Amino acid sequence: MLTMTQVKNIKKLYYSKGKKVNEIVKVTGHNYRTVIKYLEKADFNQSLGKQEGDKRGRP
C-alpha cells in the first residue's frame, strides 16, 4: 500500500502536470494497475464491519 504522499504525487502528476499513466509508471516505479487504482479511488475511508441493520446468521 502506498503512503498518502505517494498517492498525492501520482494525482498531482496526472491532474496538474498532465502526465499520462505510462509516464507516471516510469517516473514513480509503481505498477500500472496500482497507478490506475489510486487515480480512480476518491474515498480512502473504508467501512469497518457490518452495518447495524445487517442480519446476523441464522435465527
Secondary structure, 3 states (H helix, E strand, C coil): CCCHHHHHHHHHHHHHCCCCHHHHHHHHCCCHHHHHHHHHCCCCCCCCCCCCCCCCCCC
